[in-house]
Amino acid sequence: MRTPLFTGSGVAIVTPFTKETVDLPVLGRLLDFQLENGTDAIIVCGTTGEASTMSYHERMRTIEFCVEHVNGRVPVIAGSGSNATENAISLSRDAEHAGADGLLLVTPYYNKASQAGLIRHYLTIADAVKVPMILYDVPSRTGVTMAPETYATLAKHPNINGVKEASGNLGTIQRTVNLCPEDFTIWSGNDDETVPICALGGKGVISVVANILPAEMHTLVKLCLDNDFAQAGTLQLALKDFCDAMFCDVNPIPVKTALNLLGWDVGPLRLPLCEPSEANVQRIRQALTKMGLTLAEP
């Protein structure tokens, strides 16, 4: 029987940058903020962490730093996906060696693998590491969609723990639940779908919004896991406008902008990502103010 890598709200944490490299002191403060506010797992070097713009050395040092700083208080899950299977294996083995408790592996992007290719890709990686893996389905960014039948095949491998589902297709998720064993965990990959996915049996969320509102996202999932879907639904609706604001531009542009507006000094985005339009900056400002958050002095 597989145990979920975590239940609750895991933060897809941003990577703070200086002009030259990763700003580890700021990352340490971000991690402390998350841990102090109930976050149940740290997901590092994922999409929100701009991993695709990081050098190998930066990526591994960032994973090592998170493992060292968190020091076992919650699971640290490292993004180690790639569109080349051999590269994903290397990243996964090195993240495992760095002490990560688990791995998050996005579907191979650009190649547009078939379902048979996806199965072979993930099984090959799962055979190469000992720490549990979370699959990551986000077709809006990769051009590839995982079929429920593919999940059912992959769920037979004991090292594949579950999936972060960001397809936005609740019908697909229902078929996945029906086809897969109970110990194959589903996490929401979209903040605004946390409650419906938990209502279908999901165990939590891998959250962008938790970078700003860790306590609220933790509470949201706890209400779901406590089977209080009336209160959870009310909170989900209250967070909807904020969730939308955090995705008014390509992730992680809005959330890093928000953190900088709040005084966290997470530094610049890395090209090809760039600053949002002034209209979107104003929308982000208004969303933060509406949530009662205090903006830093300019």
Secondary structure, DSSP 4 states (H G I P E B T S, - for coil): -PPPS--EEEEE----B-SSSB-HHHHHHHHHHHHHTT--EEEESSTTTTGGGS-HHHHHHHHHHHHHHHTTSS-EEEE---SSHHHHHHHHHHHHHTT-SEEEEEPPPSS---HHHHHHHHHHHHHH-SS-EEEEE-HHHHS----HHHHHHHTTSTTEEEEEE-S--HHHHHHHHHHS-TTSEEEESSGGGHHHHHHTT--EEEESGGGT-HHHHHHHHHHHHTT-HHHHHHHHHHHHHHHHHTTSSSTTHHHHHHHHHTT----PPPTT--PPPHHHHHHHHHHHHHTTPPPPP-
